[in-house]
Amino acid sequence: MEETMVVIVGAGPAGLATSACLNRLAIPNIVLEREDCYASLWKKRSYDRLKLHLAKQFCHLPYMDFPPNAPTYVPKKGFIDYLDNYVSHFGITPRYLRSVESVIYDSDAAKWQIVVKNMTTTNNVIETEMYTSRFLVVASGENSQGTIPDIDGLDSYGGEYIHSNQYENGRKFRGKDVLVVGCGNSGMEIAYDLWNWGANTSIVVRNPVHVLTKEMVKMAMIMSQYLPCKAVDKITVAISRLKYGKLSKYGIRMPTKGPFHLKETTGRSPVIDVGTISKIRSGEIKVLLGMEYIKDNEVVFTNGATVQFDAIVFATGYKSTVRNWLKGSYESFDENGMPKKSFPYHWKGGNGIYNAGFSRRGLQGISNDAQNIANDIYTNVTAALS
């Protein structure tokens, strides 16, 4: 059994940022990561054309800005390079291929008991490791596991179907009929990428969405420092309508609430257009309604239309897996593995448990979480020593 002050579960940006902040305060911590690298979602499960949707000044982690020569909207490779430099600079040393099996709070010892499978061993022998810590940081994130909806007939679908975290680019789909399910940023961008590679692309747009450009979002982020959210929303929606007109005639409805109100209250982000809307307006990317069921290679939609597809890409989001291993602590995390407290108090639970990366506020939210957590732990540790 190994004892440390803080155990961090997850080596994505949230876990890395928290470890960096703790290292600066000389607080011992161990980062446990189930994959064989840090930031695995970025390194292994994101599409090639991905860029940060927000300007770089809103996306850096604590205590390290992006290089001055970095583009305003940092591409995937640039962000991975940034993370590589971040890990090196702050001396972060995650332990890879560590699958956390169970975590429980020992109230008698006032410590967390963490059971971990070490999958780095040879001869197919998996060893079990035990850790204890005074503090626990859950940094496995909201995007721990991709979700695909339960659609009647999907199991017998004759074509290929994948989650968006398996999509790299549209090269292999050239000339094929491909359906993208999900109209968030990933779905819209993947649809554009598929069209760019020569696929006959359709997208399911079931829910209302706001469509903005990255420049509109940058302007809104700056305005939000001086104006209330309602005013920012009103200005941003007016500019969006001026640029895009009425998208309802193309099958895209606008929500009744403003884009940044929705982001703050529900975590839903506006769609940042990368060129998809122009292709929808020209008919080169087709918009379809919700799916009803699948029969062989045919998809039946809610309006009764039937269309045949060679492949389906599900850009249908992710879910937390915290409840797979966290035992108890229902006062801190609900049954879906999400913090019970609302923003801005979400990051701290009871008995020394914290969470980073669950605020639904992107990398800026991660940065705030990491600093809050490290400072709070430092306060607790120094108070105990005094």
N, C-alpha and C positions, 0 to 999 in steps of 0.2 A: 504494500500500500504506500502511495506517495502523497504527501501532504504539501499543500501550497496555500497561499493567501486567496488567490482568485483562479477559478477555472472558467475559461471562455469556450462555449460550444459553438463552433463555426468559424471558419477562416475566410469568409467573404469580406467585403469592404467594412461591414459593421464590426466583425471580430478583429480585423486588422487595426481599425481606428481605435477601438477600445484598448487593445494591447499596447499600441503606441502611446496613448495617453497615460496608461498605468506605468509603462517603462520610464516615461519622463519624470514620474513621481517616485521612481524606485520601488514600486510595489510589485512583488513577485506574482507572476501569472503564467498559466499554461493554456495554450490554445489547442483545442482538439478539433481535427478536421477529418471527416469521413472519406473525402476524396484524396487523390495523390498529389494535389496542388492546392494553393490558395486561390481564391476568386474563381472557382471552377465553373460557375455559371457564365462568367465572362470568357474564360479560357477554352471551355469545352462545350458549352451549350448555348451559344449565341450565334446569330447569323452574321455573315461576313461584312455586310454593308452597314452594320449597326454603328451609330454614333451617339454620343451623349445628346439628349434632346434639349438640355438647358445649357446656357453659356457657361464657360469654364469657371467663372468666378462664383457660380452657385453650386459647383460640383466637386470642389477639392475636399480632401479629408483634413483633420485637424493638424495644424502646425506645418503644413507643406502646400504651397500653391503650385499650380501647374507652371511649367517653364514659360518664360515670356514669349518664346517663339511658337508655343503650342497654338493651334487654330482655336478660334472662339468655340466651335463645336467639335469636341475632341472625338476622333474616330476610335473604334474598338482597339486597334493595336496601340494607339497613343495612350489610351487609358490603362491598358495592361502594362505598358512600359512605365507609366506613372506609378502603378501599384508595385512593380518590381523595385523601383527606386525607393518607394515608401517603406517597404519591408526591410530593405537593406539599411536605410538611414536610421530607422528606429530599432533595429536589432530584434525584429519579430521572428520567432522560431516555432512555427506551428508543428504539431505532431500529426503527421498524415496517416491516412488509412486507419483512423481511430473511429470506430462506430460506437456512439454512445447508446448503451442498451437500457440503462435505467438510472434515474437520478431521484434521490429522496432526501428529505431533510431530517436529520437526527436531532430532535429537540433536546435530548439529554446532553449531547456533546456540543450542541449549537453549531453544527457543521453539516455541510452537504456531502453526501456519499454518492460517488459517481462510479458506475460499472461500465467498463469500456472493452469492446473487442478490438484487439490489435491484429489487423489483417496484413501486417508486413512480414509475418513469420513465413518460414519456408516449409516444404514438405506438407503443404496443405493443413498444417496444424495452426489453428487460431487460438491465440492466448487471450486470457481475460486479465485486464488490468483494473486496479482499484485506485481511486483518487479521493482525497478529502480536501475540502476547502471551506474557508469562512464565508466566502462570497461566491456566487454563481452568476455568470452573465450568459444569458441566452441570446446568441447572435446567429442562430440558424436561419432566421429571416422568414418573411412572409412567402418568399419564392422558393421554398425548399423542395417542393415536388409539383411537377406539372399535372394539371387535371384535364381529363377528357370527359365530356358529358356522357351520360348513359343514354345512348340512342338506339332504339329498336332496330335490329338488323346490322349493327356495326360489326359484330363478331363474324358475320358471314359475308361482309363486304368483299367483293372480288378484286378491288384495286388496292393500292397502298395508302395507308394512313399513318400520320406521325403527329406528335406534338410539336409545337413551334420550337421547343428547346432542342429538337433533333434536326432542325432545318439549318443548313449552312448557306446554300445558294440554290438558284433555280436551274443550274446546268442540266441536271438529269431529267428535268421536266419539260425541256424544250419540245414544242409541238404537241404537248399533252393537254388534256382538259383537266384543270386543277381547281378545286374549290377550297377557299380559305374560310374557316369558321371562326368568327371573332373580329370585331371592328375596333379594337383598341389600337394602340400604337404599333404593337408587333404585327397584328393582323393586317393593318393597312400598309405597313412597310413591306411585309412579305408579299402581299398581293402585287405591289409595285415591282418588287424584285423579280417575281415570277413573270410578269408581263415583260420586263426588261430582258429576260432570258428567252423569250419567245413562247411562253406557255399561254394557252387560252384560259384566261383567269376570270374566276367569279369569286365574289365575297359575300358572305352572309352578314347583313347589317340588321340586327334584330332590335337593338336598343338605341335610344336617342344619344347622339354624341355632339360635342362641340368640336369644330374643326378650326385650327389656328395655324399660323406659320411660326417657325422658331423665332422670327423677329418680333412677332406679336407677343410671344411668351416672354422674351427678354425684356421688352418694353413694360409688360405687366409686372414682372418681378421688380423692376426698378420703381414703377409707380406705387407698388404695394408698400414701399418703405415710407411713403408720404401720404397715401390716400387710403381710406377704408376699402375693404374688399368689395362692397356693393358698388362703389364708384369705379373701381378697377374693372369689375365685371361689365358694367354698363358700357364703358369706353371700348373694351376689348371686343365685346359682342358686336358693337356697331361697326368697328373696323372689319371684323370677320364677314359680316353681312355685305359690307361694301365690296370686299374682294371676291367673295364666293357666290353672292346672290342667294336665292332660295334653293337650297340643296334638297328640299323635300321632294321636288319633282324627279330627282334621281334616286329616291329611296332612302335618303339620309335625313332623319328628323333631328331637330335641335331640342335639347332639354329645356324645361321651363326655368330651372335655376341656372345661375351663372357658372362659368367654368371653374373659377377659383373658389367660389362658395362650395361647389361640389367636391373639389379637391380637399378642402379643409374638413368638410363634414362627412364625406364618404370614402375619401381616398381615391376616387375615380379621376383619372387624368384626362385632359382634353387630348384629342388627336392632333398631333403635330404633323402637318402634311409635308410629305417628301416628294410629291408629284402624283400621288394616287388620285386625287380629286379630278385633275385634268383628264386623266384616263377614264375615270368613271363618267365624266360629262361627255366625253367623245364616244362612249360606248365600247371602248377597248377593254375596259374591266367592267364586268356586269355585276350589278347589285341584286341579291336575292333575299327573300324573306327567311324566316326561321325554318329549320329542318323538322320534318314530321317523323320520317323513318327512312331506312335504307333497304333496298331490295336488289341483291346482286351488285351491279355497278351503278345502279340508279338511285338518286336521292329524290325523295318526295318531300315537297315543301308545304308549308302551312296553307298556302293558297291553292294547293292541288297540283301545281306544276311539277313535272317529273323531268329531271335532267341527268344525263349519264356523265360520270367523271372517272378519270383514270387514277386520280389521287386526291386525298383530302389532307389539308394541313389544319390542325386544331390550334388556333391561337386563343385558347380559352382559359388562360390564367394558371395560377399556382395556388398552393395551399401550404399552411404551416404543418410541420410534422412534430411539433413539440410534444403533443400528447402521446406520441408513440413511445416516448421514454421518460417524460416527466411525470412522476407519481405524486398525486396529491397536489398541494399548492393551488387549489381551485380559487383561493382568494386573490391570487395573482394572475393566473391564466385561466381562460374559459375552456369549455370542452372542445373548442376548435383550435386550441393552441394559440390564441391571441390574447394580448394583455387585457385585463378587465378594466383598468383605468383608462380614461380618455386623455388625449393630448391636451395639455402639455405635461400631464402627470403620469403618463403611461410607462415611463422607463424604469420606475422603481416599484418593486413589490415588497412582500414581507419576508422576514428571516434572511435578509441579505441576498435576495434574488433580484436581478436586473434584466432588462432586455434592451438590445440595441438593434435598430433597423426595422422596427415594427410601427413606426409613426406614419407610414404612407406619405412621407415627405421627401423621398429620394435621398440622394447623397448628402444634401444639406441637413436633412433630418438625422441621418446617420452620424454626421459630424457633431451635431448638438447632443445626441444621445451619448456618444462616447465620452465627450467632455463632462457632461453631467454625471455620468456613472463614475468615472475616474475621480472626480473631485469629491463626490459623496463618499466613496470608499476611503479616500485619503483622510477625509474628516473623521470617519468612524475609527480608522486605524490610529490616528494621532490622538484622538480622544481617549481610546483604550490604553494608550501608553502613558498618558499624562496623569 
